Amino acid sequence: MAPDDRARALEDRILELLAQRGAGRTICPSEAARSVHGEDDEGWRDLMEPAREAARRLVAAGHLEVTQGGEVVDMDAAKGPIRLRLRPGGD
């Protein structure tokens, strides 16, 4: 998959997973990476940084919030695992 196609696939999958989960619910970026790559091997780990980059673009576009411990955080300042959720009114 070309880098631009992969980036778009990750963005789309993040939004699809969150829509399936429902309002106020979260996902881990790894869920999108696994979904785009497939869970048959550990190769999905190579998509973790691209998945985080896709999330950054969606945050910048006003679609997502990044959380840790249920609190909205700045993705670039966050240390450790993050969660993604749809921003209220940010569709």
N, C-alpha and C positions, 0 to 999 in steps of 0.2 A: 504494500500500500504506500503510495506517495506521501511525503510529509504533510502536504496540504490536505489530502484526503483523510489522513489519519487525524489531523487536528480537528477537522470538521466532524468526523465520525465520533471523536471523543466529546466534543461540545454537544452534539445531538444526543449522544447516549446519556450524558449527565442530565440533560433536561428531560429525556424520556424516563429515566429511572426515578427522578424526583417527581414527575407527574404521576407515575404509577404509585409511588409511596404516599402521596397526598400532602395537603397543606401542613406546613409546620414540621414535617418529617425530614430526616437527613439521610445522606449517603456518605460513604467514604470514597475518596477519589479512586481507590483500588477497585471498587465495584465497577466503575466505568472502564478502567484498564482491563480488567478480567473479561468484561463483556465484549469489548472490541477485539481483544486478542484471542480469547477463548481460554478456558481453564485447564486445557489438557496438559500443559507444562508450566514451567516457571517463567516463560518468556513474557508474560504479562507485566512482570516487574520492570521491564525495559520501557513500558508505557507510563510508569508512575510520574515521571517529570513532565512528559507531554500532557498527562491528565491534569496535573497541577497547573500547567500553563493554560490549558483549555479553561479551567476553572477561573484563572486570573482574568482571562478575556471576558468570561460571562459575568464576573463581578464588575469589571469596568463598564460593561454594557448595561448594568443595572438589573441583571436577572437573578443573581445569586448573592447569598451571604455566606461567609465562612465562620464556623463556630468551633469553639473548644470549651468543653464543660458546659455547653448550653448557652454560652455568651458569645456574641458577635465579636470577632477579632479581625485585625489587619492580617491578611494572609502572609504578607512579607515579614511581619514581626512575630508570627506564631512559631513556637518551638514545639515539635512533637506532632502527634496525630491531629488532623483536622477533620471536620465534617462540613458538608455542603448542604445548603437548603435554599429553596426558592425564596427570593425576597418578596415579602408581601407587596402586592401591587406591581411587582417587577417583571411581569410576563412580557 
